[in-house]
Amino acid sequence: MANHRAIMWAERTVEGGSEMPQYVFLCQDCKKEFTQILHIAEMEKGGVVCPQCGGNRVTQQVAAFSAVTSRKS
């Protein structure tokens, strides 16, 4: 099965002006959904922790996103 990533582009930028993706997770321990803004390299390392209970059994969720463009369709 393919690894689907839930990514929403956040309004936060890093040094150099690039945008950072916002990932959506569900904690398997407390069942709370949360978002985290992570650099792609940080996401690939893993180690995401639930901010509610501190648990590390989290799963990435599918998230909808929208993009704003300067072109008119």
Helices and strands as residue ranges (DSSP letters): E 7-13, E 19-27, E 33-37, H 40-45, E 58-60
